Amino acid sequence: MSEPRKIAFANWTSMRTGLVSLARDWKMRRLPPLCWGEERTPLADIRPATPMLFAERSGYYMREGMITFVMQGDRFPQYDWKKSGLFVSGEFNNWVAVGKRLWQLEPALINHKEYYLLTVPVERCIKKGIPATFKFTTGRGDWLELPGDAPNTVTDAQGNRNLQIQPNCGGLHQFLFTTPQSMNEAGQGVIHWVERDYTESALLHPGRFLLDLKTDLPLGAVVDAQGTTFRLFAPRATAVSVSIFLPRQAAQETRLPMALEDEVTWMVKHPANLDGHHYYYQVEGAATCQFSGFNSDFRILDPWALAAAGPEGPGIVVDKRKYEKVRHHATPMWQDLVIMETHVRDLSALAPVSMTADERLGFTGLKKWVESEHFYPHTLGINAVELQPIQQFDSKSRWDYAWGYMPVNYFAPCSHYSLRPDTASGVAEFRELVDVFHRRGMSVILDVVYNHVGEPNHLHQIDKYYWFELAQDGSYMNWSGCGNDLRCGTPMAKRLLIDSLLHLMEFYGVDGFRFDLAELIGLDTLKEVEKALKKVRPSVILIAEPWSFRGHLGLALKQTGFASWNDGYRDFVASYVRGLGNTEGLRYFLAGSLGHLSAWPAQTVNYVASHDDYGWLDRITENPNNNGLYPTPNDRRRTHLMVAILFMSIGMPMLAAGQDMLHSKQGFHNTYLRGDLNALDYKRASQFPGTHDYFRRWIKFRRGEKGKLLRLFSPPSQSYFQYFYSASGSSLAVLYNADFSHGHARLLFAVNPHPESVRITLGGIDLGKLKQIADAERFELAGLVGALVPFEGDSVELPPLSCALWLE
């Protein structure tokens, strides 16, 4: 039998000190036999760590049969726990603790630092030495995010991340020590356990202290009256240089050594205005282990570069002073938005506007299409476009089609969408594109990807550990499914997000953002982003895709100013229109997912299809292999039911481009490289003119005076809705403004997703006052003429696969 491991992990706590965590509590009087380096020199300065050092990251410590749960008082400044209360919930109390004094933490001052503590017998929390999971929650029921470096994090089968009480690790297993060499000198720092004939080695992780480092100095290439200043945050580098050259003259580059300015930031100043010059960094470092990626030969694209010649760089110096200040668009209230998710090239590839092949690839071609009187989203009635990523991504060639979800720089407009990438023409071109959208009365939302990066990975070359979530062996965490996860909780990662988002808002006039896989960004960082952006522009649109392969953030976002993509809505409606749903689900989603996912009406983004997965039509088609290219009559009718439900639902409606034209991806599940399948074939609008016009009329109604009962700012009373049911199945009728709380107008909507007629009794409604304005094929605000859905007595009979809308 092999000897059990002695060391769980070790990490640096400063440039010259470290912390070792043993595999179990150390209860002997002598110090553990720890040695340093290849010579295995005994460490002279070893001392037990305080239990609070362990508890700050792990949430607890144990002493003499008692367990103390610990939360730092300043970790969540947005909460006043003295008023709301702070509780510990876990397996030991069936995760029910809120409001129970037995599980409430109380404030305590220790070494002039505020904590919240709860001490109970260990046997109350763990039985027979079996580990137990727990988490902290507020008195309002908000689950608190775990420390990013908690060593006792575990993930359950549902993807929930919790802390774990480890019976053999109560706080007596950690020791501090002083190292003979600094972290940058040692490179790969190693400590050893040397005892009799047993030896064990452990590599020192860079440690939490590194992740707290930051700078407030301006970063990137900044041009002012005194010249051009280059700055790069690289705290573990031993040398940094910048190479500068004119476009297509790399052989004549000038390489300048940079100097440390504030112990973590490297700087050099050039006396000339270098606007338009290309540049890249080279970084050297001694820490050549699996926690760093230093390669002095690698040419690094500046993370703060305002323009790039391509995904590999170089960066391009941009003098922002030569551009006029953008005119900001008056963003509608969120509840008034009708969003279309689309792609720069999908919109312009087949647009019926004269343009060159180069122009169709990017910003300039789309600008021409937007300026056309026949611009498709505008004629449909859309007032906000959500563009898939336009920040510099990693396609090798500008002729390659990609969705753009592999970013390599967050400030630079993608060079592949520019006419002259070497001259940073995309800067002016994207500014012009945003401006013409605004002139058409349309807000611009950008899909942004801050959870991982593409290749080449420039941040890896600057400091792998600082910028990325890593496993104990130094390998990348991959909850994004894209190969690496950005460490979004560090001060400089937060600054990278906020600086780049503010740049897109202030320099380009962008109106809002949709955050890809926002669960990986983390609740705390999202809140800081919200605070910083709303300070500059209170009307900024903030939308989160609230999941990742690690978990789902939807419920936690209720306490923020973010709206969420509603994946439950997407899945339910696709099932419902095929007769597979239920009335409870339809009631919940029509009412805006309030009381669960949403705290206010516009906090849910209601959608049934996006760029991901099958297109809407391919998902619900009766044809084999999910190929909706030639839709059946039932496919078309179910699409009409879908759009009626979508625009009768409280919340922000979002369409995927082409849904109104019955766009099909021909059964392909993932088309991220298939521009031929994603490009909008505008001829389908004339092929299916009834469906196209049906969408247009619903949008016009939703945005007009008669649709204001669906555009709610505050949650309505429960009596706002009144529901009526058929005797069987999932057919439903709902009366909006049933209590007259929002004026005298009312709307009655009924839907039948089944292949047979149904009857719904409408007790208490004066049917004589109702005017039918829509059915499953027509929409006339003045009122339909003929072929009306019939009332009989106090009931209505809905035909198969039908819907109807009445105005009182």
C-alpha positions in Angstrom: 0.0 0.0 0.0 1.4 3.4 -1.0 1.9 6.2 1.6 -1.0 8.6 1.7 -0.2 12.1 0.4 0.9 14.7 3.0 0.5 17.9 1.0 -2.8 19.0 -0.5 -1.4 22.1 -2.3 1.0 25.0 -1.8 1.0 28.5 -3.1 2.8 31.8 -2.9 1.2 34.4 -0.5 3.6 37.2 -1.5 6.8 37.4 -3.6 8.8 35.8 -0.7 6.3 33.9 1.4 4.2 30.8 0.8 1.4 28.7 2.3 1.2 25.0 2.4 -2.0 23.1 3.0 -1.5 19.6 4.3 -3.9 16.8 3.4 -5.2 16.6 7.0 -4.9 18.5 10.3 -1.4 18.5 11.8 -1.7 17.8 15.6 1.9 17.1 16.5 4.0 19.5 18.5 6.9 19.5 16.0 6.6 21.4 12.7 6.1 19.5 9.5 9.3 18.4 7.8 9.3 20.8 4.8 12.2 21.6 2.6 12.9 23.9 -0.4 14.3 23.6 -3.9 16.5 21.0 -5.6 18.9 20.9 -2.7 15.9 20.2 -0.3 17.1 22.8 2.2 15.0 22.7 5.4 12.7 25.7 5.6 13.8 27.7 8.7 10.7 30.0 9.0 7.6 27.8 9.3 4.6 28.8 11.4 1.0 27.7 11.8 -1.5 29.8 9.9 -4.4 31.4 11.8 -7.7 29.5 11.4 -9.2 32.7 9.9 -6.8 32.5 6.9 -8.3 29.1 6.1 -11.9 30.2 6.9 -11.8 33.3 4.7 -11.6 31.0 1.6 -13.3 27.8 2.9 -16.1 29.3 4.9 -15.4 27.4 8.2 -12.8 26.2 10.6 -13.1 23.5 13.4 -11.7 23.4 16.9 -12.3 21.0 19.9 -15.5 19.5 18.6 -17.0 22.9 17.4 -17.3 24.2 13.8 -17.4 28.0 13.1 -18.9 29.2 9.9 -17.2 32.4 8.7 -18.0 35.1 6.2 -15.9 38.3 5.7 -18.0 41.4 6.4 -16.8 43.3 3.4 -17.2 40.5 0.8 -20.6 41.6 -0.4 -20.9 45.3 0.2 -24.3 45.4 -1.5 -26.0 43.6 1.4 -26.8 45.0 4.9 -26.7 41.7 6.8 -27.5 43.4 10.1 -30.9 44.1 8.6 -31.5 41.2 6.2 -29.6 38.5 8.1 -27.0 36.0 6.9 -27.5 32.2 7.2 -25.7 29.0 6.4 -27.7 26.4 4.5 -26.5 22.9 3.8 -27.2 19.2 3.7 -27.3 19.2 7.5 -30.4 21.4 7.6 -31.9 20.3 4.3 -30.9 23.6 2.8 -33.6 25.4 4.7 -32.1 28.0 7.0 -33.5 31.5 6.2 -35.3 33.0 9.2 -34.0 30.3 11.6 -31.9 31.8 14.4 -30.2 28.4 14.9 -28.4 28.9 11.5 -27.9 32.7 11.5 -24.4 34.2 11.6 -23.7 37.2 13.9 -21.2 40.1 13.5 -17.8 39.9 15.2 -14.7 42.1 15.2 -11.4 40.2 15.0 -8.1 42.0 14.7 -10.0 45.2 13.6 -11.7 43.3 10.8 -15.4 42.6 10.6 -16.6 39.0 10.2 -19.9 37.2 10.5 -19.7 34.0 12.6 -21.8 31.0 13.7 -20.4 28.3 16.0 -22.2 25.0 16.5 -21.1 21.5 17.5 -19.4 19.6 14.7 -21.8 16.6 15.1 -24.7 18.9 14.2 -23.2 19.3 10.7 -21.3 16.1 9.8 -22.0 12.5 10.9 -19.5 9.7 11.1 -16.8 11.8 9.3 -18.8 12.1 6.1 -18.3 15.4 4.3 -21.2 17.8 4.0 -21.9 20.6 1.6 -23.1 24.1 2.5 -23.5 27.6 1.2 -24.3 31.1 2.6 -27.6 32.8 1.9 -29.1 36.2 2.7 -32.3 36.7 4.6 -34.0 37.4 1.2 -33.0 34.0 0.0 -30.1 35.1 -2.3 -27.4 32.5 -2.6 -23.9 34.1 -2.2 -21.2 33.4 -4.8 -18.2 31.3 -3.6 -14.7 32.7 -3.3 -13.0 32.0 -6.6 -10.1 30.3 -4.9 -12.0 28.3 -2.3 -10.1 24.9 -2.0 -13.2 23.0 -0.8 -15.5 23.8 -3.8 -17.6 20.9 -5.1 -20.1 20.8 -7.9 -23.2 18.6 -7.7 -25.0 16.8 -10.5 -27.1 19.8 -11.3 -24.1 22.1 -11.7 -24.5 23.9 -8.4 -21.2 25.0 -6.8 -21.1 24.6 -3.0 -18.5 24.5 -0.2 -17.7 21.3 1.6 -16.9 20.6 5.2 -13.9 18.3 5.0 -13.7 16.4 8.4 -9.9 16.0 8.4 -9.2 19.7 7.4 -10.4 22.0 10.1 -7.7 24.7 9.9 -4.8 23.0 11.7 -3.5 21.8 8.3 -2.1 25.1 7.0 1.4 26.6 7.6 3.1 29.8 6.4 6.8 29.9 5.4 9.4 32.3 4.0 11.1 31.3 0.7 14.8 31.7 0.0 14.0 33.1 -3.5 11.3 35.4 -4.7 8.5 34.1 -7.0 10.0 35.7 -10.1 13.5 34.5 -9.2 12.5 30.9 -8.4 10.4 30.4 -11.5 9.1 26.9 -10.6 9.1 27.0 -6.8 9.0 23.6 -5.2 8.7 22.5 -1.6 9.3 18.9 -0.4 8.1 16.8 2.5 11.1 14.8 3.6 10.6 12.2 6.4 12.6 9.0 6.9 12.4 7.1 3.6 9.4 9.1 2.3 9.6 12.1 0.1 6.9 14.1 -1.6 7.1 17.3 -3.7 4.6 20.0 -4.4 4.8 22.9 -6.9 3.8 26.3 -5.6 0.8 27.9 -7.2 1.2 31.6 -7.8 -1.4 32.3 -5.1 -4.2 34.6 -4.2 -2.0 37.6 -3.6 -1.1 37.7 -7.3 -4.8 37.8 -8.2 -5.3 40.9 -6.1 -2.7 42.9 -8.0 -3.9 45.8 -10.1 -3.0 49.2 -11.6 -5.0 52.3 -12.2 -2.6 53.7 -14.8 -3.9 54.2 -18.4 -3.2 51.1 -20.5 -2.6 50.4 -24.2 -1.2 53.0 -26.6 -2.3 56.4 -25.5 -1.7 59.5 -27.7 -1.5 63.0 -26.2 0.2 66.3 -26.9 3.5 64.9 -25.5 3.6 61.8 -27.7 2.6 58.2 -27.4 2.8 56.2 -24.2 2.7 52.4 -24.2 1.7 50.6 -21.0 1.2 46.9 -20.2 0.1 45.2 -17.0 2.4 42.2 -16.5 3.2 41.7 -12.8 5.3 38.6 -13.1 7.4 39.7 -16.2 11.1 40.2 -15.8 11.4 42.2 -19.0 9.0 43.7 -21.5 9.6 45.5 -24.9 7.4 47.1 -27.5 8.2 47.0 -31.3 6.8 49.8 -33.4 6.7 50.1 -37.2 4.7 51.5 -40.1 2.2 49.3 -42.0 3.9 46.8 -44.2 7.3 47.9 -42.9 7.9 45.4 -40.1 11.5 44.9 -41.2 12.2 48.4 -40.2 10.7 48.1 -36.7 12.0 50.0 -33.7 12.2 47.9 -30.5 12.0 49.8 -27.2 12.6 48.3 -23.8 9.9 49.2 -21.2 10.4 49.9 -17.5 8.4 49.1 -14.5 6.3 52.2 -13.5 4.4 51.0 -10.4 5.8 47.5 -9.7 3.2 45.7 -11.9 2.9 48.0 -15.1 5.6 48.3 -17.8 5.8 51.7 -19.6 7.7 53.5 -22.3 7.0 56.9 -23.8 7.7 57.9 -27.5 7.9 61.6 -28.2 6.0 61.3 -31.5 2.3 61.0 -32.3 2.4 57.4 -33.7 -1.2 57.3 -34.9 -1.5 54.6 -37.5 1.7 52.8 -36.5 1.7 49.1 -35.8 3.0 47.6 -32.5 3.3 44.5 -30.5 4.8 43.5 -27.1 7.3 40.8 -26.1 7.3 39.6 -22.5 10.0 37.6 -20.7 9.5 35.8 -17.4 11.3 33.3 -15.1 8.2 31.4 -14.0 8.4 28.8 -16.8 6.0 26.3 -15.3 2.4 25.2 -16.0 1.1 28.3 -14.3 2.7 30.7 -16.7 3.0 31.0 -20.5 6.0 33.2 -21.0 7.6 33.0 -24.4 9.9 35.9 -25.2 9.6 35.2 -29.0 5.9 35.5 -29.1 4.5 38.8 -30.5 1.6 39.9 -28.3 -1.4 41.8 -29.4 -2.0 44.5 -26.7 -5.1 43.6 -24.8 -6.0 47.3 -24.7 -5.2 47.9 -28.4 -7.9 50.1 -30.0 -7.4 48.5 -33.4 -5.8 45.4 -34.8 -4.5 44.4 -38.2 -5.7 40.8 -37.6 -6.1 38.2 -34.9 -2.4 37.7 -34.5 -1.9 41.5 -34.4 -0.1 43.7 -34.5 -2.1 46.4 -32.6 -2.6 49.7 -34.3 -2.1 53.0 -32.5 -5.3 55.1 -32.7 -5.4 58.8 -31.8 -9.0 59.1 -30.5 -8.8 62.9 -30.6 -9.2 63.1 -34.4 -12.7 61.6 -34.2 -15.8 63.6 -33.4 -17.8 62.8 -30.4 -20.6 60.3 -31.2 -24.3 61.3 -31.0 -26.0 59.0 -28.5 -29.2 57.4 -29.5 -32.3 57.8 -27.3 -32.7 54.2 -26.3 -36.3 53.1 -25.8 -37.5 51.8 -22.4 -36.7 48.1 -22.2 -40.3 47.1 -22.3 -40.7 48.9 -25.6 -37.9 47.0 -27.3 -38.4 44.5 -30.1 -35.0 42.9 -30.7 -33.7 41.0 -33.7 -30.5 38.9 -33.2 -28.5 38.9 -36.3 -25.0 38.8 -37.8 -23.2 41.4 -39.9 -22.6 39.1 -42.9 -25.9 37.3 -42.6 -27.8 40.6 -43.1 -25.6 41.8 -46.0 -24.6 38.7 -47.9 -27.7 38.5 -50.1 -29.0 42.0 -49.5 -30.7 43.5 -52.7 -28.4 46.5 -52.7 -25.4 47.2 -55.0 -22.1 46.7 -53.2 -18.7 45.1 -53.9 -17.8 41.7 -52.7 -15.4 43.2 -50.2 -18.1 45.5 -48.9 -20.5 42.5 -48.3 -18.0 41.1 -45.9 -18.4 43.8 -43.3 -19.4 47.1 -41.8 -19.5 49.1 -45.0 -21.8 46.8 -46.9 -24.2 46.5 -44.0 -24.1 50.3 -43.7 -25.3 50.5 -47.3 -28.1 48.0 -46.6 -29.2 49.9 -43.4 -29.4 53.1 -45.4 -31.7 51.5 -48.0 -35.4 52.3 -47.8 -36.1 48.6 -48.0 -33.8 47.6 -45.1 -35.4 44.4 -43.8 -35.4 44.8 -40.0 -36.6 48.3 -40.3 -39.5 47.4 -42.6 -40.4 44.6 -40.3 -40.7 47.1 -37.4 -37.7 46.1 -35.3 -36.3 48.8 -33.1 -33.1 47.1 -31.7 -30.6 44.8 -33.4 -28.4 42.5 -31.4 -25.3 41.9 -33.5 -23.3 38.8 -33.0 -19.7 39.6 -31.9 -17.8 42.3 -33.8 -14.8 42.5 -31.5 -11.6 41.1 -33.1 -12.0 37.3 -33.3 -9.7 34.6 -34.4 -10.7 33.6 -38.0 -7.5 33.1 -40.1 -8.8 34.8 -43.2 -11.2 37.7 -43.8 -13.0 35.5 -46.3 -13.7 32.8 -43.7 -17.2 33.0 -42.1 -17.5 32.7 -38.4 -19.9 33.7 -35.7 -17.2 35.6 -33.8 -17.4 33.9 -30.4 -13.6 33.4 -30.1 -12.3 36.9 -29.3 -8.6 37.9 -29.2 -9.1 41.6 -28.4 -12.0 43.4 -26.7 -11.5 47.0 -28.0 -10.8 46.5 -31.7 -13.5 46.1 -34.3 -12.9 42.9 -36.2 -10.4 43.5 -38.9 -12.2 40.9 -41.1 -15.2 43.3 -41.3 -12.9 46.2 -42.4 -12.1 47.3 -45.9 -8.4 48.2 -45.1 -7.4 46.4 -41.9 -3.8 47.7 -42.0 -5.0 51.2 -41.6 -7.6 50.6 -38.9 -10.4 51.6 -41.3 -12.8 49.5 -39.2 -12.7 52.1 -36.5 -14.4 54.7 -38.6 -16.5 52.1 -40.5 -18.1 50.7 -37.3 -18.7 54.1 -36.0 -20.6 55.0 -39.2 -22.6 51.7 -39.0 -23.8 52.4 -35.5 -24.7 55.9 -36.5 -26.8 54.8 -39.5 -28.6 52.3 -37.3 -29.5 55.2 -35.0 -30.7 57.3 -37.8 -33.1 54.5 -38.7 -34.4 54.6 -35.1 -32.7 51.4 -34.1 -30.7 50.7 -31.0 -27.5 48.6 -31.3 -26.8 45.8 -28.9 -23.5 43.9 -29.1 -23.1 40.2 -28.3 -19.9 40.2 -26.2 -17.8 37.2 -25.1 -15.9 37.7 -21.9 -15.8 34.2 -20.6 -13.0 32.7 -22.8 -10.7 33.8 -25.6 -9.6 32.5 -29.0 -6.3 31.7 -30.6 -3.7 33.0 -30.6 -4.1 33.5 -26.8 -2.3 36.7 -26.2 -3.3 36.9 -22.5 -1.7 33.5 -21.9 1.6 34.9 -22.9 1.3 37.8 -20.5 0.3 35.8 -17.4 -1.6 32.5 -17.7 -2.4 32.3 -14.0 -3.7 35.8 -13.6 -6.0 35.8 -16.6 -7.4 32.2 -16.6 -9.2 29.8 -14.3 -6.8 26.9 -13.9 -7.0 23.4 -12.3 -4.6 22.3 -9.6 -2.2 20.9 -12.3 -2.2 24.2 -14.2 -4.5 23.1 -17.0 -7.3 25.3 -18.2 -10.7 25.0 -16.8 -13.2 24.5 -19.6 -16.8 25.3 -18.4 -17.2 27.4 -21.5 -16.6 24.4 -23.8 -14.1 26.5 -25.8 -10.9 25.4 -24.2 -10.2 28.1 -21.6 -12.2 30.2 -19.1 -11.2 33.8 -18.3 -10.7 34.5 -14.6 -13.2 37.4 -14.5 -13.0 38.1 -10.8 -9.5 39.6 -10.7 -9.2 43.4 -10.6 -7.6 43.7 -14.0 -10.1 41.3 -15.6 -12.9 43.4 -14.3 -11.1 46.5 -15.6 -10.6 44.9 -19.0 -14.4 44.2 -19.2 -15.4 47.7 -18.0 -12.8 49.7 -20.0 -13.7 47.9 -23.3 -17.4 48.2 -22.7 -17.2 51.9 -21.9 -15.1 52.3 -25.0 -17.7 50.7 -27.1 -20.4 52.9 -25.5 -18.6 56.2 -25.5 -16.5 56.0 -28.7 -18.9 54.0 -30.9 -22.3 54.9 -29.4 -23.3 51.3 -28.7 -26.5 51.1 -26.7 -26.2 47.8 -24.9 -24.7 44.4 -24.5 -25.7 40.8 -24.4 -23.1 38.8 -22.3 -22.3 35.3 -23.7 -22.2 32.6 -21.0 -22.5 35.2 -18.3 -22.5 32.6 -15.5 -18.8 32.3 -16.0 -18.3 36.0 -15.6 -19.8 35.8 -12.2 -22.5 37.7 -10.3 -20.0 40.0 -8.5 -18.3 41.1 -11.7 -21.6 41.6 -13.5 -22.8 43.9 -10.7 -19.6 45.9 -11.0 -20.0 46.1 -14.8 -23.6 47.3 -14.3 -22.6 50.0 -11.8 -19.8 51.3 -14.0 -21.8 51.4 -17.2 -25.0 52.9 -15.7 -22.9 55.6 -14.1 -22.0 56.8 -17.6 -25.3 55.9 -19.4 -28.3 54.9 -17.2 -30.3 53.6 -20.2 -27.7 51.0 -21.2 -29.3 47.7 -22.2 -27.8 44.8 -20.2 -28.7 41.2 -21.2 -27.1 38.0 -19.9 -27.1 34.5 -21.3 -27.3 33.2 -17.7 -25.8 29.7 -18.1 -22.6 27.8 -18.9 -21.6 24.2 -18.6 -20.9 24.9 -14.9 -24.3 26.2 -13.8 -27.2 28.7 -14.2 -27.2 32.2 -12.9 -30.8 33.1 -13.8 -32.3 33.4 -10.4 -29.4 35.3 -9.0 -29.7 37.9 -11.7 -33.1 38.9 -10.2 -31.2 41.2 -7.8 -29.4 43.0 -10.6 -30.3 45.3 -13.5 -29.6 42.6 -16.0 -32.3 40.9 -18.2 -31.9 37.2 -19.0 -32.3 35.1 -22.0 -35.2 32.9 -21.1 -34.2 29.4 -22.1 -37.3 28.0 -20.4 -39.4 30.1 -22.6 -37.6 28.9 -25.7 -38.1 25.2 -24.9 -41.6 25.6 -23.7 -43.1 27.4 -26.7 -41.5 24.9 -29.1 -43.2 22.1 -27.3 -46.5 24.0 -26.7 -47.2 24.8 -30.4 -46.9 21.0 -31.1 -49.5 20.3 -28.5 -47.0 19.0 -25.9 -47.2 21.8 -23.3 -49.6 22.7 -20.5 -51.7 25.6 -19.3 -49.5 26.2 -16.2 -46.4 26.8 -18.3 -48.2 29.1 -20.8 -49.7 31.2 -17.9 -46.2 31.6 -16.4 -44.5 32.6 -19.6 -47.3 34.9 -20.9 -47.1 36.7 -17.5 -43.4 37.4 -18.0 -41.9 34.6 -15.8 -42.6 36.9 -12.8 -42.3 35.5 -9.4 -39.5 33.1 -10.4 -37.0 34.2 -13.1 -38.0 37.8 -13.3 -38.4 40.5 -10.6 -39.8 43.0 -13.1 -41.5 42.6 -16.5 -38.7 43.4 -18.9 -36.1 41.2 -17.1 -37.0 38.3 -19.3 -35.9 38.2 -22.9 -38.5 36.0 -24.5 -37.2 34.1 -27.6 -37.7 30.8 -29.3 -34.5 30.7 -31.5 -31.1 32.2 -31.7 -27.9 31.6 -33.6 -27.3 28.4 -31.5 -28.7 25.0 -32.3 -31.5 24.4 -34.8 -33.3 27.3 -36.4 -36.9 27.7 -35.2 -38.5 26.1 -38.3 -36.0 23.2 -38.3 -36.8 22.6 -34.6 -40.6 22.2 -35.0 -40.9 21.0 -38.6 -42.8 17.8 -39.5 -40.2 17.1 -42.2 -37.6 14.4 -41.5 -34.0 15.3 -40.3 -35.2 18.7 -38.9 -35.1 20.1 -42.4 -37.6 22.9 -42.7 -36.5 24.2 -46.1 -39.9 23.3 -47.5 -42.2 23.9 -44.6 -45.5 22.0 -44.3 -48.8 23.9 -43.7 -48.7 22.8 -40.1 -45.1 24.1 -39.8 -46.3 27.5 -41.0 -49.4 27.5 -38.8 -47.3 26.6 -35.7 -44.9 29.4 -36.5 -47.9 31.8 -36.5 -49.0 30.5 -33.1 -45.5 31.0 -31.9 -45.2 34.7 -32.9 -48.7 35.4 -31.5 -47.6 33.9 -28.1 -44.3 35.7 -28.3 -45.8 39.2 -28.8 -48.6 38.5 -26.2 -46.0 37.6 -23.6 -44.9 40.2 -21.0 -41.1 40.9 -21.3 -38.7 41.8 -24.1 -39.4 39.9 -27.3 -36.5 38.8 -29.4 -36.6 37.3 -32.9 -33.8 35.5 -34.7 -33.3 37.1 -38.2 -35.3 35.3 -40.8 -38.0 33.7 -38.7 -40.6 35.8 -40.5 -39.4 34.4 -43.8 -39.4 30.8 -42.5 -35.6 30.7 -42.7 -34.2 27.2 -42.5 -30.7 25.9 -41.8 -31.7 22.8 -43.6 -31.5 20.6 -40.6 -27.9 21.5 -39.5 -27.6 21.7 -35.8 -24.5 23.9 -35.5 -23.9 26.4 -38.3 -21.1 28.5 -36.8 -19.0 28.1 -39.9 -21.8 28.0 -42.4 -22.4 31.4 -43.9 -24.2 29.8 -46.8 -26.9 28.4 -44.5 -27.1 31.5 -42.2 -27.3 34.1 -44.9 -30.8 35.5 -45.2 -32.5 34.6 -48.5 -34.8 37.7 -48.9 -36.7 35.9 -51.7 -38.3 33.8 -49.0 -40.2 36.9 -47.8 -42.0 37.0 -51.2 -42.3 33.2 -51.2 -44.1 33.3 -47.8 -45.6 36.8 -47.9 -48.5 36.0 -45.5 -46.1 34.8 -42.8 -43.8 37.8 -43.3 -46.7 40.2 -43.1 -48.2 38.4 -40.1 -45.0 39.0 -38.1 -44.9 42.7 -39.3 -48.4 43.3 -38.1 -47.8 41.7 -34.7 -44.7 43.9 -34.2 -46.6 47.0 -35.2 -49.4 46.1 -32.7 -46.9 45.4 -29.9 -45.1 48.7 -30.4 -48.3 50.7 -30.9 -50.9 52.3 -28.6 -53.0 49.1 -28.4 -50.1 47.0 -27.3 -49.2 49.1 -24.3 -51.0 46.6 -22.0 -48.2 44.2 -22.9 -45.4 46.7 -22.3 -45.4 46.9 -18.6 -42.7 48.7 -16.5 -43.7 47.3 -13.1 -45.1 43.9 -12.1 -48.9 43.9 -12.4 -51.2 42.7 -9.7 -52.3 39.1 -9.8 -55.7 40.2 -10.8 -54.3 41.8 -14.0 -54.7 38.5 -15.7 -57.8 36.3 -15.8 -57.6 32.8 -17.3 -60.1 30.5 -19.0 -59.5 26.9 -19.9 -60.9 24.2 -22.2 -62.3 21.0 -20.8 -59.1 19.1 -21.8 -55.7 19.8 -23.4 -53.6 22.9 -23.1 -55.7 25.5 -24.9 -56.1 28.7 -23.0 -57.7 32.1 -23.1 -56.3 35.1 -21.1 -57.8 38.5 -20.4 -55.3 41.3 -19.9 -56.1 44.2 -17.6 -58.9 42.2 -16.2 -59.0 44.5 -13.1 -58.9 47.7 -15.1 -55.7 48.7 -13.2 -54.2 50.0 -16.4 -57.1 52.0 -17.9 -60.3 51.0 -19.6 -59.0 48.9 -22.6 -58.6 45.2 -22.3 -57.2 42.4 -24.5 -58.5 38.8 -24.8 -56.1 36.3 -26.3 -56.9 32.6 -27.0 -54.8 29.9 -28.4 -55.4 26.2 -29.4 -52.2 24.2 -30.3 -54.2 21.0 -30.9 -55.3 19.4 -34.2 -58.9 19.5 -33.1 -61.3 22.2 -32.2 -61.8 23.2 -28.6 -64.4 25.2 -26.7 -63.5 27.6 -23.9 -66.1 29.2 -21.6 -65.5 32.9 -21.0 -67.6 33.6 -17.9 -68.0 37.1 -16.7 -66.9 38.9 -20.0 -69.3 41.0 -22.0 -68.5 39.4 -25.4 -70.6 42.0 -27.2 -67.9 44.6 -26.4 -65.1 42.5 -28.0 -63.8 43.2 -31.5 -61.6 40.5 -33.1 -58.4 42.0 -34.6 -56.3 38.9 -35.2 -56.5 35.1 -35.9 -53.8 32.6 -36.9 -53.5 34.1 -40.4 -54.7 37.8 -40.3 -54.1 40.9 -38.2 -56.2 44.1 -38.7 -56.2 46.7 -35.9 -59.4 48.1 -37.4 -61.0 44.7 -36.9 -61.2 41.5 -39.0 -64.0 41.3 -41.6 -65.6 37.9 -42.0 -64.5 34.4 -41.0 -64.4 35.4 -37.3 -63.8 32.9 -34.5 -67.4 32.4 -33.4 -68.8 33.1 -29.9 -71.7 30.8 -28.8 -73.3 32.0 -25.6 -70.6 32.6 -23.1 -68.0 30.5 -24.9 -65.7 30.6 -27.9 -64.8 27.7 -30.3 -61.2 27.7 -31.5 -60.4 25.8 -34.7 -57.4 23.4 -34.8 -54.0 25.1 -34.6 -55.4 28.5 -34.2 -55.4 31.7 -32.1 -57.4 34.8 -31.8 -57.0 38.3 -30.3 -59.9 40.6 -29.3 -59.8 44.2 -28.3 -62.4 45.5 -25.8 
